[in-house]
Amino acid sequence: MRDFETIIVGVGDGIGRLTLNRPDSLNALNEKMTADIQTALKELSADRDVRCVAITGSGRAFSAGQDLKEISPAKSFADSLRKRYNPIIRLITGMEKPVVALVNGVAAGAGMSLVLSCDYRIMSSSAKLIQAFVRIGLVPDSGSTYFLPRFVGYAKAFELAALGDEISSEEALRLGLVNRVFPDSKYAAESEKILVRFANGPTKAYSTIKKMLRHSAVYSLEQTLEYEAYMQEISGRTEDAREATKAFVEKRPPVFKGK
């Protein structure tokens, strides 16, 4: 994996790790960082040795969101989203492997959007989420208006977006914004266990689950039932499915290869 200026990327034991690395600015997202993230996600997606991807931040933050030093009346907000942020969200949601957000500290604005776009989200107990856009007179972007109401409903989504209050890890877990919260002292070790589980699991099944859940959000029950039948036919013919059946008969744990 190549070296990047604003992020650190590594691959090992089936896990691709992407660390936002501008700790002095709380990993604020400048133009170079969003470009680096796009490139890294494309490479991790294409790497057959990577069976899950973890995204986190260096230092005491996940990401404070857009680097406000780069905001200028001369720049187009829409162009910035279309070229910089929206491709990142599409790469994460479209990746054919699980993407896990490891929220080690504050995730604000587009940083929170990045977290919400991931398939599985883990927070340290001291971390915070903030829909910070409204604090500077802006509106949520980078997918937040898609994810928030689906996770928490319209009323709560409006509250979070319109008031921009801090969301503690306990509240984030209660609302369903994250999957797990671990005490700071256990966060790294417990997160690693989950990453290893994804890396050793049936990768093609994970990919198919992602597609099916997004499909069900916009299609009818009848269409979803038919799509399930179609996808189950494909899944049942994978090497991992055959291995799991064989392992069950032989009374042993399956050894998945992501094929």
C-alpha positions, 0 to 999 in steps of 0.5 A, a space after each residue: 500500500 502506498 504512502 499518503 500525506 494525510 492518512 495512514 493505510 495498512 493491510 494485515 490479516 485480512 483487515 485494511 486500516 485507514 487512519 485519518 492523520 491530521 491530529 493537530 487539526 482534529 483530523 479536519 477534512 481538507 482537500 488533500 485528505 478527501 482525495 487521499 481517502 478516495 484513492 485509499 478506499 478504491 485500493 482497499 476495495 480492489 485488494 483481494 487480501 482485504 476482507 474488511 476495512 476499518 476507518 479511524 482517526 489519529 490522536 484525540 479525534 475521529 474527525 472534526 469535519 470540514 477544515 473551516 480554513 478552506 471555506 471561502 465564498 469563492 468556492 462552490 459548496 455543491 462542487 466540493 460535495 460532488 467531487 470530494 465528499 459524495 464519492 467517499 460515501 458511495 465508495 463506502 456504501 458500495 464496497 463489497 466488504 464490511 466497513 467499520 468505523 472506529 470512533 476514537 474521539 469526536 466525530 463532527 459534521 462530515 466526520 459524523 456523516 463518514 461514521 454513519 455511512 459505515 456498515 458497523 460503528 464502534 465508539 469509545 465511551 468518551 467519544 462524541 458525535 455532533 451534527 455540527 453543520 448548523 453551528 456555522 449556518 449550514 445544513 447536513 451533507 455527505 449523506 447525513 440526511 439519508 442516514 439519520 432519519 433511517 436510524 432514528 426517525 424524522 423527529 429525532 433526526 431533525 432535533 440532532 440536525 437543527 440543534 447540533 448538540 453533542 451526542 454522547 456514546 451512551 446516547 448514540 448507542 441508545 438511538 441506534 447510531 452506533 453498534 457498540 460502545 466500549 470503555 476507553 481502556 477496553 476499546 482497542 482490544 474489543 474493537 480488534 476482536 470484532 474486526 478479526 471476526 469480520 475478516 474471518 467471516 463469509 465476505 461475499 455474504 457480507 457484501 450481499 447483505 449490504 446490497 439487500 438491506 439497501 434494496 429493501 429500503 426502497 422496494 416493496 415487500 413482494 419485490 424484496 421477497 423476490 430479491 431475497 430468493 435471487 440473492 440466496 441462489 447466488 449465495 448458496 453457490 459460494 465456496 463459503 456456503 459449501 464450506 459451512 455446510 460441510 463444517 456443520 456435518 463434520 461438527 467443526 467450525 467453518 473456515 471461510 475464505 471470502 469466496 
